[in-house]
């Protein structure tokens, strides 16, 4: 599964928390995405 981090000041920065994104048509998990905020 793909893991998507933050892109800050031209650098790939890992997040502390991640959430899964899914394809709404199939329910397939597409990636773990870093939570911001």
Buried (B, 14 or more C-beta within 10 A) or exposed (E): EEEBBBEEEEEEEEBEEBEEBEEEEEEEEEEBBBEEE
